[in-house]
Amino acid sequence: MGHSNASGDLSSEMEVDAFRRLFPLRFYEHHLAESIRPDGRALGKARDTTIELGAVASADGSALAKIGLTTMLAAIKMEVMTPSKESPDEGCIAIDFHMPPICSPLVRPGRPAEAEPVVSKQLADTILRHVKHFYGHSLLLDYFFKVLYSGMIDLKDLSLVSGKAAWMVYLDIYCLDADGSLFDAALLSAIAAFSHLQIPVVSMNDDGKLIVVSEENGEKDIVNKEKRKLSLNRIPFSLTCVLHKNYILADPTAEEETIFETLVTVVLDTFDQLVYLYKPGGLVLAFTSSVQDCIALTRQRLKELQKILDESVSGMEVD
């Protein structure tokens, strides 16, 4: 009797899996009607999220962020540079987002992933740039895009000597597992890496050049001895949702993004101000009520992520 039940359960599981592969939209709609997703989450609930600070020992700041299976590794390296004449009292930040073939079977060696430049621009716009509103609409593509300055990092904090020396910050983010909500995980890893960042101490050598202080070169003519941490203001957190009919699914997996296609990404800062709103086409129009619902879900998610980040920072060992 037990063997018969086991065989029946196995057969049932195989039938469900086959139905899911052949008719994915119908499979999901059956679950949505019950206000639950195949992975057991409520429609508005994000996946389990973790942050590990100091994941790369050789970096000045680093973090490993996971949202569900989606995994991002962010690492920061800093170098002394000569600031531009236009901005003599400011440093510079360069952001690169990478999707190696190991992150997804859809990414092929020698061929950049389609999402790579998109996420790179989203990160730069959210962290660095000040872009005015842009709205567009066509019969073939509904497009809604809005960016405001997040104000997370003041580039003047990266200045060392006015007009002569400033920090060049290189932020590299590597996607290790791409299972949906790539921008959300990438932004979280970037914020965590900046939170972990320890600004190196620099001194002036005999040639008048600034060098990073180490055990070998001593501590002569220290320039920034008191400046060890980078101040972060108005930290942005994001949430991506998928729209389908009257349903809104928070933090979609890669499968959900493929099935439903219509995405809306909202970024709010810790002052509850809208930083970024992005809808790259899709079959479903983003009506005002849908956008408001997405913002409300993002507001809840911000509190969750802020708590996770604060707990990681408080548990970090200070050098």
N, C-alpha and C positions, 0 to 999 in steps of 0.2 A: 504493500500500500504506500509506504514511504517513497519507494523508488518511483511509483506511478505519479505521486504528487510532485516530486522533484522534476521529472520529465515534463510534466504539464507546465510548471513554473518556467522552465527553461524555454519551452516552446512559446509560451506567452511573451516572454522577454524578447525573443527573437522576432516575433510578430510586431511588437511595439517598436523595436529598433528599425525594422524594415519599413513600417508605416512612417516613422520619423524621417527616414532618408528619402522616401518616395514622395511624401506629401508634407514637407516641413511646415508650410504655412497653416494647413489644417490641423496639424499636430499641435502647433503653438496656440492657435485660436481656441482649441478645445480646453487648454489650460487657462488661457486668459479669461474665458467665460467663468472660470472658478476663482479668478483673481489670484492665481498662483502661477509660478513659472516651473518648467520642468526640473530645474535644480532646487526647487523647494522655496525659493525666495518669494516674498511679496513683490508686487509690481514696482513699488517705490523704494525697495531696499537695495543698497549697494552690497557688493561682496566683501568678505573679510579683508581687512587692510592691515599691512604691517610695514614698519620702517626700521631699517638697521643702519645706524650711523657708523661712519668710519670703515666702510666695507673695503676701501682701497687704501692700504697703508702708505703707499708712495705719493698719494695725492694730498693737497693742502686741505681739501674738504671732499667728502664723498658720502654716498648713501645708496642703499638698496631698498627700493620701494616695491611692494607687491599689492596688487588689487586683484583678488582671486588668483588666477594663474598668470595674469599679465604681470611681467617683471621688468623693472627698469633699474639700471645701474648708472648713477651719475657721479662724475669725478671732476674736480676743479684743480687746475694748476695755475699758478700766478707767476708773472714775470714783470720785471721793471722795464718800462718803456718811456720814451719821450712823448709827452702829450702834444696834440696838434695845436697850431697857433689859434685856431678857432675856439678851442676849449682847453686853455692852458691849465685850468684847475680841475680837470676831470680825467678819470681813468676810462677804461674801455672794457666791454664784455663781449666775447664772441661765443655763440652758442651753436653747437653741432649735434644733430640727432642722427643716430645710426641704427639701421635695421639689418644686421647680418643674417645670412641664410639660416642660422641655427634657430632664429626666433619663430619661424613659421614655414611650413611646407610650400607656401605661396611665394616665398622670396627665393629667387634663383641666384646662384653665384654669378658675379659679374654684371648683374642687372639690378639697378636700384629699385627698391620697393616703391609702389605708387604713393604710399602714405608718408614716406620719409620726408619729402620737401614740404608737404602739407603740415605735418606736425612741427617741423623746424620753424616754419613761418608763424604758426600759432604760438609757439614758445617765445620767439623773438618779439612778437606783437604784445604778448601778455607781460613779459618781464621788462622789455626795453623801450619799446617805441611809443610814440604819441601820435596816433592816427585818428583822423576825424571820421565821422560816421559816413558809411557808404551803403546805399540801398539799391538793389537792382531787381528787375523782374522781367521775365520774358515768357512767351507762350510755351517754350520748351523746358525752361528751367526756372524754378522758384528759388531765389537766392536772397539770403538775408545775412548781413554781416555788420557787426558793430564792434569797434575797439576803442577803449579809453586807456589812458595811462594808468598803470597799476600803482606806480610810486613805491614799489617794494625796495628798490635800491637807488640811493642817491650817488650818482657817479662822482660827485665831489668827495665822497668818503674814500675814494680810491686814489686821491691825489697825495703825493709825497712832498714834492717841492714844486711850487707854482711855476709852470712854464718849463720845468726841467725834468721832472720825474713823476711818474704815476704808475699805478698797477694796470697791467693787462691781464684780464681774467679769462681763462679758457674753460668753458663748461662743455663737457662731452657727455652725452647721454646715450647709453646703449640699451636697446630693447633685447632682452634675453628670451622673452616669451610673449608673443603677441596674441592675446586672447580677448581683444576688445578694449574699448576705452583707453586707447594708447595715449592720447594727449593728457588725460587725467592722471595717469600713472607717471608719465614723463614730467609733468609739471610738479607733481608731488615729490618726485625724486630730486628735482632741481632745487625746490624749496628746502628740502631736508639737507642737501649737500651744502647750500649756502648757510644753513643753520649750524652745520658742523664745521664750517670753514674757520681755520685759524690763520689770520694774516701774518705772514712771516715778518720777522724783525729785519730791518735793513740798516746798513751803516755806509758811511762814505769812506772809500779807500784813499790811498795816497795820490791817485790820479784824478780825484774828484768825482769818481763814478760811484753810484749807489750799488751795493751788492747785498745779497741776502746773507744775514749773519748765520754762521755755523760754528761748530766747535773748533774747526780748523782756523778760521779767519778772525776769531775773537769778536769783541764788542766795542770797537773803537768808533767814536763819533756816531752814536746811535741816533737814527732819525725818527723812528716811530715806535719807541719802546713801549709806550702806553697803549698803542693801538693794536689790539689783538683780535678783536671780533668785529665782524661787519654788521652794522645796524640794519635790521630789516623792518621796514614800515609797511603797513597796509598789505599784508601778505595775501596773495590771491590763491584761492582754492577753486577747483572746477568740478563739474558733474556733467557727463554726457547722458542724454536720454534718447530713446527711440520712440517715434510716434507711429501708431497704427490704429486707424479708425478713432475710437474714443479712448484708446488705451495709451498710457505713458509708462515706459519701462526704464527705470533708472539703471545706470551702470551696465550697459549691455555687454554680453559676451561677443566673441567674433561671430559665432553662429547667428545670434540675434541681429547683429548689424547687417549680416548678409541677407537674412530673410526679410527684414522690415525696411532697410535702406534709408528711411528718413531719420536723420540725426539732428539733434539740437544740443549744442554745448554752451553752458553758462558758466561764467567765471565771476565770483564775488570776492571782494577782499574782506579783511577782518573788521572793516568799518561798515560792512553791509552795503557797500557801494558796487554797482554793476561795473565790471571791468571789460568784459568780453561776452559777446553773444554771436554765435555762429551757426548757420544752417546751410549746409552745402547742397542745396537741391533736395531731391526726393519727391515722392508722389503725394505726400501729405502736406498741405499748407499749414504753416505755423500761425494759427489764429491767436489773438491776444490772450484768450483764456488758456490756451495750451502753453504759451510762453510764460504766463504768470504761474502756472502749475509747475513748470520746469524750474523757475526761479525759486519757488517755495521749497521744492525738493533739494535744490542746491543749498539753500539757507540751512536746512537740516544737516546736509552732508558736511557743510563747512564746520559746524560744531564738532562733528565726529572726527574730522581730519585734524582740526586744531588740537583736540584732546590727544590724539595719537601722536602728533608731532611734539606736543609739550611733554608727554611722558617719555618719548625717546630722548629729547634734549636733556631733561632732568636726570635721566639715567646715564647720560654720557660722562665718561671719565674726562676730566679737564687736565690737560697737560700742565 
